[in-house]
Amino acid sequence: MTREINHLAIVGAGVMGTGIAQIAAQAGIEVLLFDNREGAAQAARENLKQTLDKLVGKGKLQAGEAGATLDRVRVATALTELRHVDLAIEAIIERLDAKQALLAELEAVVADDCVLATNTSSLSVTSIARNCRIPGRVAGFHFFNPVPLMKVVEVIDGLATDRQVGDRLQALAARMGHRGIRAKDTPGFIINHAGRAYSTEALQILKEGVAEPAEIDRILREGLGFRMGPLELFDLTALDVSHPVIESIYNQFYQEPRYRPAALTRQMLEAGHVGRKVGRGFYRYADGHMVDVPKAQPVPVVEALPPVWLGTENQADHARLATLLERLGAQVEQGATPSSEALCLLAPYGLDATSAAERFATDPKRTVCLDPLLDSARYRTLMLTPATHPDMRNAAHALLARDGVGVSVINDSVGFVAQRVLAMVVNLAGDIVQQRIASVDDLDEGVRRGLGYPQGPLEWGDSVGARHLLTILERMSELTGDPRYRPGPWLRRRATLGLSLRHNEPALG
């Protein structure tokens, strides 16, 4: 099973199957497209022609290339026409029995050295191959929609998969212009698995009343650079799709607390508030566009600002934030303790504002916390204790917004918003590579391409600092008692040893 793949068949002519056909044909591969729904494969080919014509019209493809690409895509009217292909990819309904039945039919048609690939997004490749005569030739080949634009594909080895089968699929992915990332057969594989931290932690933050959906989204989008906030992303993907996936992964991992679903999304699903396509989710929509777009929190008008006493956990943060405050026109007190009139501005890692006030021995009525993890030139988050006086809240907000940089004010929470989410994203990424589900490079590149994160999680963790992230998780775990925040061994060991989070385990033997 080492020869190059030049002829492939795709069974299932939906959006995914058509997208795979397009990139394969553009790469010079002969494609047979089959669907048991009468006329579906031919309709898919006609849709592909329209897509190629649009690319020509936009100047992204030459007319001759478009014609040659379409000529390489032929419609099969029966499975028996697939007998000579090197690879057959199933892209049918996400149902185990249907996929197992199709593979049995294919094995009766194709040669013994033909690779059989499943485009499953959530089912076990090992289970799909279980009843096959030659399970070693079955592997996962999971593309993302839209296939031509999402230049990543997961190559999944089932327990019985021949290693060379995955090697051939990775070579094919590269030929088609996609990055093939190798995954072990586990729930969610790499990309959907890694994405659990972003979505589930945002729901936990919302559940705790830390901030409204728009503010959570704004902090993560503007502060950390995610393309979309997690709650607006839920509205885009639709809860009738995403919530069952959350529940499925949670249950497949035997109720691991890190993947815990939220009761809120189950209620929204029951109410039919599934997102943009129905006009209501976490936001409201009309004709696919958000209505009553949430505005940033208004900046209060404060005539006279109090002096500011700054409490930080390290000298670097103190120097950086003191410079910012002075540039904003604050009078920064230099003493070891604040005066009786001072706004006590604290910059903790992992603590809530209440615990920070206790740690720094400040008056909780005059205490406001500023997230030191965020780039203060880009965005700022302020956090209140339950006792913070409105005058101190307003003074802090007015001061930090003086130069026009965005500011969000949130209620008390362990780890603010950005710290919580990023620590969980990096910690889960470390667990994925610790379990050998994916390599460091495949994990980082796959998440960057597949989820659109500004950096790969482990690379991102290095840029923030593994020690900071470990501190955040340890404190959140201690304060909440929730095992979802326990640091994984990959992060803990590298933070303790001062190693990069991208540092691999030493080779044995």
N, C-alpha and C positions, 0 to 999 in steps of 0.2 A: 504493500500500500504506500509506495513512495513516489509514484509517477506524478507528473504535473497534471492538474485538473484543467482540461480544455473544453469539456462538454458537461454541462450540468442541467439538472431538471429542478424546477420549483413546483411543488404541489401546494396549491392555495394561491389564487390570483387576486387577493385583496390588496390593500394599500401596501402592506409590508412585503408581500411576495412580488408585487410590481416594482417596488423600490429596489429589491435585491436583483431582480432581472435587469433593471436599468444599469446599475453599476457594474454588473458582470458583463453585460453586452458592451458597455463602453470600454471595458478592459480587454476586449477582443475574444471573449469566451462565448461559445455557442450555447444558447439557452433554449430549453423546452419548457413551456409554461402549461401547466395542467390544472384544471379545477373541475370537480364533479358536478358543479352547478352549470347547467346548459348555457352556453354563450358567455360565461364569466371570463374565461381565459382570453377569448377574442376581444371582449370589451376592455380588458386590462391592456392588451396590446395596443388598441386604439387610443386609450388614455395615455399610454406611454408615448405614442406618436405626437399627441398634443403637447406633452411635456417637453419632448425634444424640440418641437417646433418653436415653443416659447423660448427655449435656451438659445436657439438660432436667432430669434428675433431680438434677444437681449445682447447678442454678440458674444455669448459665452460658449458657443459651439458652432463649428463650421457646418454648412448644410451637408457636405459630403460625409462628415463624421456622423451626423444625425441619421442619415440614410443607411450608412453601414451598420450603425448600432441597431437600428430597427430590423435590418435584414438578419441579424444574428438571433433575433427572438422569434421563435416559431411556436405555434400553438399545437399542443398534442390533444387528440380527441379521446385517447384511451391510455391507461397506465402502461399497457404493453409496449407503447411507442418509446418508453423510457429505458428499454433494455440495454442500450449501449452507452449510457452516460457514465461519467467518472464519479459524479456526486449527485445525490438527490437530497434536496432540502425541503422539509415539510414546514409549511407556514399556515397551518389550519387552526381550527378552533382550539382554545387553551383548555383541553379536556384530556385527561390521561387515557381513558379508554379509546377515544378517537385516534389519538396519536399512536398508541400501541397497535391498533387494528391496521392503520395505514402502513406502518413499518412492516407488518407481516405481509401485506399485499406487495409492497415494494421488494421484499426479499424473494418473493416468488417470481419476480420479473428481472431484476438487475443481476449483473455478474457478482461473484463472491468478493471481488476486490473493489467493488463500488462503495464509496463512503456514503453513509446515511447520516444526515444532520437534522437536528431539530432546532427550530427557532423559538423554542419555549422561553418564556420570560419568568416563569414561576414554578414549573414542575421539575421533578427530579429526572435528570438524564438517565440515571441508573434505573429508575422505575420504568421509564419509557422504553429502554432497551431490554428490560427483564425477559420478555418472551421471545426475543429475536434468536434466530438460529446462530448468527454470528454477532454477538453483542459488542465484540471488540471494535467493530467498524462504526459504531454509533457514537456520536458526540454532539454536544450543544454548539450552536452557531447563532448566537443571539444578537440580532441587529436592533437598532433603535430608530424610532420614527421622528422625522423623515429620513429614510435610509441614505439618500445621496448627500445630505447635509451633516448628519451625525456620523462623523468619521471614526467610529469605534465599533468593534464587535467583540463580544465575549466568546471565547473558545473554551468550552466546558468539557472536562474529562470526567466521564462517569467512572464508577469503580472498575468496570470491565473494559474501558476504552483503551485501545492500543495507542501508545504514545505517538506513533508515527501518524496516526489519523489527525490528531490535533496539530502536529507539525505541518501537515499538508494544508489544513484549514487556515493556519496562520500565514502560510506563504500565499494562499489565495487571497486572504484579506489584504495583504500588502500589495498584491498585484491590482486589486480593485481600489486602491487608494485609501484603505481603512487601516487603523491600528488594531491588530488582533491582540487582545489581552487574555491571558490564560487563567482559567478559574477552576477551582475544585468544585465538585458537585455538592453545593450547600444551598440552603434557602436564600433566595435573592441573588445568588452568585456574587458578583463584585459590586456593580454599580447600584442596583436597587438595595442591596444590603447596606452599603456605605451611606446611602441617602436617608436611612432610617433616623440617624441622629438629628439631622437638620429639622425634619418634620415633626418627629415625636417630641423633641424638647421644646419646640415652639408651642405645641399644643399644651404641654405641661405649664409653660409660662403663662399662657392665656388662662388656663384652668385656675391658676393661683391668683388671678386678678392683678398681675404685675403691671400690665399695660393693655390697651385696646389693640385689636388686630392691626390697624394702620400703623400704630407706633412700633409694634414688634417688627412688622415688615420694613418700616422706614429705617430702624436702627440696623437691621441686618443687611439691607440693600445699600443704604448710604454710608453706614459705618464700616461694614466689613467687605462690601463690594460684591455681594451675591447679585446675580442678574435679576432675580425676583425674590420677594419676601416669601417665606414658607406658606403663609395663609393665602396670599394671592396666587401662589403656585397650586395650592389645593383647588382653588376655584377654577383654574385653567384645566387641570387634569381631570377634575370632577371627582367628588367623594364616592360616587357609585363605582368608580374604578380604584381609587387610592385607598379608601378605608378597608375594603376586603383584603387588599394586599398587606396592609398594616396588621390586620388580625391574623392573616395566614402566616406571615413571617414570625409573629409573636408565638403562635401556637406550634409552628414547626421547630422553633428553638425552645420548646417546652417552657413557655412563659418566662423567658429571660427578661428581667425587669427593664433592661435598656430599650427593649422594643415595645414596651407597654402601650397599648392603644388608649385613646381618650374617649370617655363616655360622650363628650360633646359631639364628636363627629358621627358617632352612631345615632345620636338623636337627630342631627341634621340630615343624615341619610334617611331616617324614618320619615322625616317631615318633607322630604323631597328637595331640600335646600342643598343641592349637590354642587352648585357652582355656576359658572358663566353661562353654560349652555341652557340653563333653565331660568336665568335672570336673577338668581339669588343663591348666595353661599355665605362666605364671610363678608362679602360686599354685595351690592345690588348692581344689576346690569340691565341695559336696554340695547337691543340690536347688537349684542356682543361687546358693548362698551360700558365701562364702569360709570355709574351715575353717582352724583353727590360725592365726587372724589374727595377723600378725607384731606383736610388741610393740616399743615404743621401747627403745633401748639402755639398760640399767640404769645409773643414776648411781652411780659408785663412792663409797665412804665414805672421806674423807680427813680425818685428824685435824688436821693442820697444813699450811696452804698456804704455798708459797714466795712471795717477792716476785715481782712481775711487771714485766718490761721490755717496753714496747709499741713496736713498730716499724711505722710507717705510711708511705704514700707521699705524703700531703698533710696539712696542718694541720687541715683540717676533720674528716677521719677520726680524727686523733689526739685532738682535743678530744672528739668524740662517744664514742669507745671508751674513753678514759680516764675520762670521767664514768660510763660504764656499769660499768667495773671497780671504781671507787671505791664506787659504789652497792652493788655486790655484796660489798664488804668486802675487796677486794684492796689490798695495799700496792703502789702503782705507783711504780717507780723513775723518777727524773727525769734521770738522767745520759745522756750521749751513747752510752755503751756499758753493757751489762748487767753486773751483778755476777756472781760465779762461782756463786752459788746460785739466780739468778733463772730463772723460767720465761720463756722468750723467746717472746712472743706477737706474731706478725707478721700484717699485713693487706694482702696483695699483690693486684694485679689481673693475671690471666692466667698468673702463674707457678705452678709446682709448689712444694711446700714445700722441696724440695732447693735449687732455684734461689733461693728467697726467703732461705733461710739464708745462701747465698753472697752475695746482694745486700746483706743487712743485716749481714753478717759476724758471725753468731751461731753458737753451738755447735749442730749439728744434733741432738745428743742431748737438748738442752733446748728445742728449737724445736717449736712448734705454731702452725699458721696459723688465723686466723679470717676467714671470708668477709666483707669489708666491703660487698659489694653488697646482702646481705640486710638487711632491717629487723630490727635486733637486739631490738626489742621484740616481734617476731612469731616469729622462729625463728633458730637459730644453727647454723652448720656449722664444725666443727673438722677440720683436715687435718694428718696426721702426716708427718714424713719417715720413710724406712725405718730411720733410726737413733734415732728418738725413744724415750727411756726410758719404760717403763710408768709410773713415778712421775710424770713430767711430763704424760703423757697423762691420767692419772687426776686430777691436780691441775687441769688446764685444764678437763676435763669437769665436775668437781665445782663449780668456781668458776662457770662459765658457766651451770650449771643451778640455781644457788642460789635464783633467784626464780621457779622453776617453768616458765620458758620452755623449749620443746623444744630439744634439742641432738642433732645427728648427728655422729658421728666417722667420718671416711672416710680411706682410704689416699691416698698421694700422687698428685696429678693436676694437670695444667695446668688452671688456671681453676676449681678446685673442681668442683661439679656445677651450681649455679645460674648461675654466670658463663658456663660453657661453653654451656649450653642457651639462655639468654637472648640471648647474643651471636650464636649461630647463627640463632635465630628472627628477630632484628632484621636481621641481615645478609642473610638470604634475602629478607625482605620488601623491603629496599632494592633487591635485584637484580630482583625482580618488577616494581617500578614503574620502575626504570631501563630495563628491556626493553619498557616500555609494554604489559605484559600487563594491567595494571589501573592505575587512578588511585590516588593516595594515599588519598583518602576511601573508595573502594570496597574497597581492600585492607584498611584498618584496620577498617572496619565489617563487611566480609564475614568476616574471621577472628574478630572478636569474637562475631558472631552464629553463625557456622557451626562454630567450634571451641570456643567458650565461654571464650576467653582473657579474663582480667580487664581487659585493655586491648588496643586495637589495637597491633600490633607497633611501628609507627613512633612512635605516641604513647607507648608504653611505653619505647622507646629514648630519647625526649626526657626522660622523667622520671628515667631512670637517668643519662643523660649520654652523648652520642655519643662524646666523647673517651675516657671510661672503656671503652666497648665497643670502640672502635678499638684501644686499648692491649691489651685482653684478646686480641683476634684476632691482632694483630701478634705478641704474645709466644707465643701458642699455636702460631702458624704457624712461628715461628723455632725453638721448642723441639722440636716434633714433626717438622717438615719435611713435614707433610701438607698438600697444597693445599686440602683441605676447609675449612681455617681462614683462607684468604686473604681479606682485607677486600675487599668489593665497592666499586665506584666511588661509588655513592650514599652509603654510610656514610662512606667515607674523605674525600670532598670536603666533605661538610657538617661533619664533625668538624673538619677542617682549617680551614675558614672560620668555624667557630663558628655555623653555621646550624642551624635546626631540621631534623630528619629528615623533617618534613612539608613542607619548603620545595620547591616545584616548580621545574623548570627554567624559565628565561625563555622566553617565546614568541618564535618566529622568524618573520620575514616580516611 
